[in-house]
Amino acid sequence: MGSSPRPAGAGPDLFGEVTAADVAARVRDTLEGVFDAVREIRDDAAALLTSVTAAGRQPETTDLAELRPGLQNRLTRLGLVSGAGFVAAPKLLADVPAWLEWWQIGSGGEVRPLLLDLDPEHSAYSDYTHWDWFALARDTGRRAVAGPYVDYLCSDEYSLTLSVPVTVDGRFMGVAAADVYLSHFEAAVMPVMQRLPAPAFLVNARGRVAASTCADYLTGALYKGPDFAAVPDGPADGVAHGGRRLRPCGGIPLILVT
C-alpha cells in the first residue's frame, strides 16, 4: 500500500465543463493517498500495542516513541499533510491519562513534535474525545473526515482531519490521524468544482461543508440532510434528496451535493 498522494493534476480538462463524477474522482484522488498514510500509522500503532500487551503490561508514552520515525518520514514525503500521529484512548497508557503522539510541519518546514499540557486540572484540551476526528472514528469504527474547523489543538489553522480507529483484539485503543490544511485541499478540488455547470458543495458525515461553490452553503456551514455516513455505501451515482443529488466520492467519507 503506497502512501504518496495520487497526482492532483490528473483527471478532467479544467478548461472545459466537468461532471459530478469528475469532481468525485478528484476528491478521491486528493485524499486517498492521505488515508493510505493514516492506515499505515494505524497498522504501526496496532502492532506496537499488540506487542506490549502480549508482554503482559500496560503501554506507556515511552513505548509510543517507536512510532516517531515512521511519522516523521511520512510528513517529509506527503506534501498535503501538515500533521500526523496516534491519539490514545483515555486510560490506555499507564503513565498519563491522555496522550497525542503527534508530529507536524513547522513554519520553517521542519518536522517537530506537538507538545501539549494534557493535565485535566490545567488544560482545556485534556478531553479530546468529543472532537469529531476522535468521536467519529471511535463511534462508527470507520475512517472519517472531520472539519473544516479551526485547529486550536495543533496549528490554529482551518483544517480537515482524516482519522481511522486503532483496535487490538476488538478493543478500541485510539485513533490514527492526519491533518490537511483546508487551503491545500481547496487548491486541489476547487478548480474542478468551479467547472461544474451548477453550484455544488462537499459535506462530511456530520453535514459540515468542506468546500463549496454554492452561495447558500459556504465552507464550514452545516447542511441538514439524510444519513450522510450511509451515502458512500450506496450507488456510485448517488441518491436524490430534496431536489439535490448526493454522490459518494469513491469511498472517501465526503459527499458531493449538486
ZIWOJO-V660149 format. One record per pair of residues at least 4 apart in sequence whose C-alpha atoms are under 8 Angstrom apart, sorted by the first residue. I is the first residue (numbers start at 1). J is the second residue. Records with the same first field share a line. If there is no record, write none. Layout:
I=J, J
This chain:
1=36
2=33, 36, 37
3=33, 34, 35, 36, 37, 40, 74, 78
4=33, 34, 36, 37, 77, 78
5=29, 30, 31, 32, 33, 34, 78, 79, 80
6=29, 30, 32, 33
7=29, 30
8=26, 29, 30, 188
11=22, 25, 26
12=18, 22, 192
13=17, 18
14=18, 191, 192, 195
15=195
16=195
17=195, 196, 197
18=22, 23, 192, 195, 196, 197
19=23, 196
20=24, 196, 247, 256, 258
21=25, 237
22=26, 192
23=27, 189, 192, 193, 256
24=28, 247, 248, 249, 250, 256
25=29, 249, 250
26=30, 188, 189, 192
27=31, 189, 249, 252
28=32, 249, 250, 251, 252
29=33
30=34, 185, 188, 189
31=35, 252
32=36, 252
33=37
34=38, 78, 80, 81, 162, 178
35=39, 162, 163
36=40
37=41, 74
38=42, 84, 162, 163, 164, 176, 177, 178
39=43, 164, 176
40=44
41=45, 67, 70, 71, 85, 86, 176, 177
42=46, 86, 164, 165, 166, 175, 176
43=47, 166
44=48, 67
45=49, 64, 67, 86, 166, 176
46=50, 166, 167, 168
47=51
48=52, 63, 64, 66
49=53, 59, 168
50=54, 168
51=55
52=56, 57, 58, 59
53=57, 58, 59
58=92, 93, 94
59=63, 92, 93, 94
60=64, 93, 94, 95, 96
61=65, 93, 95, 96, 99
62=66
64=68, 101
65=101
67=71
68=72, 101, 103
69=73
70=74
71=75, 84, 85, 103
72=76, 103, 111
73=77
74=78
75=79, 81, 82, 83, 84, 104, 105, 111
76=111
80=180, 181, 184, 185
81=178, 179, 180, 181
82=104, 105, 178, 179, 180, 181
83=102, 103, 104, 105, 178, 179, 180
84=102, 103, 104, 176, 177, 178, 179
85=100, 101, 102, 103, 176, 177, 178
86=100, 101, 102, 174, 175, 176, 177
87=99, 100, 101, 102, 174, 175, 176, 177
88=92, 93, 98, 99, 100, 173, 174, 175
89=98, 129, 172, 173, 174, 175
90=97, 98
91=96, 97, 98
92=97, 98, 173
93=97, 98
98=118, 126, 127
99=118
100=114
101=113, 114
102=113, 114
103=111, 112, 113, 114
104=111, 112, 113, 114
105=109, 110, 111, 112
106=110, 111, 112
114=154
117=122, 123, 125, 126
118=122, 123, 124, 125, 126, 127
119=123, 126
120=124, 125, 126, 127
125=153
128=134
129=134, 135
130=134, 135
131=135
132=136, 137, 146, 147
133=137, 144, 145, 146, 161, 162, 163, 177
134=138, 163, 174, 175
135=139
136=140, 141, 142, 143, 144
137=141, 142, 143, 144, 163, 164, 165, 175
138=142, 165, 172, 174, 175
141=164, 165
142=164, 165
143=162, 163, 164, 165, 253
144=162, 163, 164, 205, 253
145=160, 161, 162, 163, 204, 205, 253, 254
146=160, 161, 162, 204
147=159, 160, 161, 204, 208, 210, 220
148=158, 159, 160, 161, 182, 208, 209, 210, 219, 220
149=158, 159, 160, 220
150=156, 157, 158, 159
151=155, 156, 157, 158, 159
152=156, 157
157=181
158=181, 182, 183
159=179, 180, 181, 182, 183
160=179, 180, 181, 182, 210
161=177, 178, 179, 180
162=177, 178, 179, 180
163=175, 176, 177, 178
164=175, 176, 177
165=172, 173, 174, 175, 176
166=172, 173, 174, 175, 176
167=171, 172, 173, 174
168=172, 173
180=184, 185
181=185
182=186
183=187
184=188
185=189
186=190, 211
187=191
189=193
190=194, 211, 212, 213
191=195
192=196
193=200, 212, 213
194=199, 213
196=200
198=258
199=212, 213, 214, 258
200=212, 213, 214, 256, 257, 258
201=209, 210, 211, 212, 213, 214, 217, 256, 257, 258
202=209, 210, 211, 212, 254, 255, 256, 257
203=207, 208, 209, 210, 211, 223, 254, 255, 256, 257
204=208, 209, 210, 228, 229, 253, 254, 255
205=227, 228, 229, 253, 254, 255
206=222, 228, 229
207=222, 223, 224, 225, 228
208=219, 220, 221, 222, 223
209=217, 218, 219, 220, 221, 222, 223
210=219, 220
211=218, 219
212=217, 218, 219
213=218
214=218
217=221, 222, 223
225=241
226=241
227=231
228=232, 255
229=253
230=234
231=235, 238, 239, 246, 247, 248, 255
232=236, 247, 248, 249, 250, 251, 252, 253, 254, 255
233=248, 251
234=238, 239, 248
235=239, 248
236=247, 248, 250
237=247, 248
238=245, 246, 247, 248
239=245, 246, 247
240=244, 245, 246
241=245, 246
244=257, 258
245=256, 257, 258
246=255, 256, 257, 258
247=255, 256, 257
248=252, 253, 254, 255, 256
249=253, 254, 255, 256
